[in-house]
Amino acid sequence: MKASKFVVLVGGILGILAFFLPMVSVTRQGHTATVSALQVMKGLDTVSTELDKDDVKVKAASYGESASLENAKDGVGAIKGIVMAIFAPALLLVLIGGAGVARKKFGRVAGTFSLLFGLVGLGIGAVLKSAAEGDSGIGLTLLLITGLAGIVGGIMALVKPERLAANNLAVTQLRAAA
């Protein structure tokens, strides 16, 4: 189906857009606070920068906590990796959908990978949305839509894969000749 590659591409773009939109929106005592994944990454960069300062290293050494400081830096790096991994399925869906648009075909292999990455993205979005317990923002909803788009586009491509236009023309010419 010709639409399958566009469904996957748009779904992936929505997932990348979710990186910049509020993932969580909390309202307590009349005050609302929102946080996006971009803000989390910037905050983790700030923490990492602070941990690299010489005065922090001197203080940690004076307390005998140099190993704890290194563990904290490793932990910040691991958290950044986890935040980025949340959006990996969306990025991969954009790449698959974009390649399908560029190649003008979207076959079963692309459909299979779209389906798998869509399932992973939907699973991640569902876990995060349930963990937010009603405080989820539009970013988490877009992650769910990204997963669903990958699944739908993948199933569409598996049911009726799109062949290259030149192949379709050759098959049509062979049928006409027979």
Secondary structure, DSSP 8 states (H G I E B T S, - for coil): -THHHHHHHHHHHHHHHHTTSEEEEEEETTEEEEEEHHHHHHHHHHHHHHHTSHHHHHHHHHTT-HHHHHHHHHHHHHHHHHHHHHTHHHHHHHHHHHHHHHHT-B-HHHHHHHHHHHHHHHHHHHHHHHHHTT-B-HHHHHHHHHHHHHHHHHHHHHHS-B--HHHHHHHHHHHHH-
